[in-house]
Amino acid sequence: MSNTTKLLMIILLVVTALVVAQLIDRPPGENGAVNREDIIGKGSLDAFVSESHSYEDRFVFTCAPRSPDSRFDCYMSYEFREDGNILETADKKFYGNVSSENPIVLEFPRKENSTYELETVIEDKGGINLHKSEIKIGSATVENETVN
């Protein structure tokens, strides 16, 4: 191969990589590419927004894509603890077609005067970390929440 051919192949590979990065989880037919910063956030792959709702008898946690136009097929791993004891775990549980209208919803029972912790990780089908968060809820309020 000539040097010109090698150079053209390298340029083609770089351009292809940039196009793929722009099309993360968005097919070309949906108004073209999106801004990569909108998808992965500032220096992290935080493509989801998580919310927690506390009721007398239960907690409801939701995770939806940060961008209202995004849809994801993804895997979620989580660990839910009550007073330090693991109540429920999941390892790479599949959720399809996750969107603002179809968020991931986790619901857990709640007891009075207990402390609860939830750690979550959401990955895309390729294993890229899209969202990671930890939340600790005391008997009265959310004690702390960390989104990585």
C-alpha positions in Angstrom: 0.0 0.0 0.0 1.2 3.5 -0.8 1.5 6.2 1.9 -1.4 8.0 0.4 -3.7 5.0 0.8 -2.5 4.5 4.4 -3.2 8.1 5.2 -6.7 7.9 3.6 -7.5 4.8 5.7 -6.4 6.5 8.9 -8.5 9.6 8.1 -11.4 7.3 7.3 -11.0 5.5 10.6 -10.8 8.7 12.6 -13.9 10.2 10.9 -15.8 6.9 11.5 -14.9 7.0 15.2 -16.1 10.6 15.5 -19.4 9.8 13.7 -20.0 6.8 16.0 -19.3 8.9 19.0 -21.9 11.4 17.9 -24.5 8.8 17.3 -24.4 7.1 20.7 -27.7 5.3 21.2 -29.4 7.4 18.5 -30.1 5.9 15.0 -29.3 8.2 12.1 -33.0 8.6 11.2 -33.8 10.6 14.4 -32.8 14.1 13.4 -29.1 13.2 12.9 -26.4 13.3 15.5 -26.7 14.8 18.9 -24.1 16.8 20.8 -21.8 14.3 22.7 -21.7 16.6 25.7 -25.5 16.4 26.0 -25.2 12.6 26.2 -22.2 12.0 28.4 -22.2 15.2 30.5 -19.2 17.1 31.7 -16.3 14.6 31.9 -18.6 11.7 32.9 -21.0 9.3 31.3 -23.9 10.6 33.3 -26.6 10.1 30.7 -29.4 9.5 33.3 -31.2 11.5 35.9 -32.3 9.7 39.1 -35.1 10.7 41.4 -36.2 9.2 44.7 -39.6 9.4 46.3 -40.2 8.4 49.9 -43.6 7.2 51.2 -44.6 5.8 54.6 -44.4 2.2 53.5 -42.1 2.3 50.4 -39.4 4.0 48.3 -39.7 4.6 44.6 -36.6 5.3 42.6 -36.7 6.3 38.9 -33.9 6.7 36.4 -34.6 8.4 33.0 -32.3 9.6 30.3 -31.1 13.2 30.8 -32.0 14.1 27.3 -35.8 13.8 26.7 -35.2 12.6 23.1 -32.9 9.7 24.1 -33.8 6.0 24.2 -31.5 3.4 25.7 -31.3 -0.4 25.8 -29.2 -0.8 29.0 -28.2 -2.9 32.0 -28.7 -1.9 35.6 -26.9 -3.3 38.5 -28.0 -2.3 42.0 -27.8 -3.1 45.7 -30.5 -2.0 48.1 -29.6 -2.2 51.9 -31.7 -1.7 55.0 -29.6 -0.9 58.1 -26.6 -2.3 56.4 -28.2 -5.6 55.4 -28.6 -6.4 51.7 -32.3 -6.7 50.9 -32.1 -6.9 47.1 -29.5 -7.0 44.4 -29.5 -7.2 40.6 -26.5 -7.8 38.3 -26.8 -6.3 34.8 -30.6 -6.5 34.7 -31.7 -5.6 31.1 -34.1 -2.7 30.5 -35.2 -2.0 27.0 -36.3 1.2 25.3 -35.7 3.3 28.4 -36.9 6.9 27.8 -38.4 9.8 29.7 -41.8 8.2 29.1 -40.5 4.7 30.0 -38.0 5.2 32.9 -36.4 2.5 35.0 -38.5 2.2 38.2 -37.4 0.5 41.4 -39.7 0.1 44.3 -38.7 -1.2 47.8 -40.5 -1.6 51.1 -39.8 0.8 53.9 -39.9 0.4 57.7 -40.0 3.3 60.2 -36.7 4.2 61.9 -34.5 2.3 59.4 -31.7 3.6 57.2 -31.6 2.6 53.6 -28.9 2.7 50.9 -29.1 2.2 47.2 -26.2 2.0 44.8 -26.9 1.8 41.1 -24.8 1.5 37.9 -26.3 1.7 34.4 -24.3 0.5 31.4 -25.1 0.4 27.7 -25.0 -2.8 25.7 -21.3 -2.3 25.1 -20.4 -2.0 28.8 -19.9 1.7 28.9 -20.9 3.2 32.2 -23.9 5.6 31.6 -24.8 6.4 35.2 -23.6 5.7 38.7 -25.2 6.9 41.9 -25.4 6.2 45.6 -28.1 7.4 48.0 -28.6 7.0 51.7 -32.0 7.7 53.3 -32.4 8.0 57.0 -35.7 7.7 58.9 -36.6 11.3 58.1 -34.9 12.5 55.0 -32.3 11.8 52.3 -29.0 11.9 54.1 -26.8 12.1 51.0 -26.8 11.4 47.4 -23.8 10.9 45.2 -23.9 10.8 41.4 -20.7 9.8 39.7 
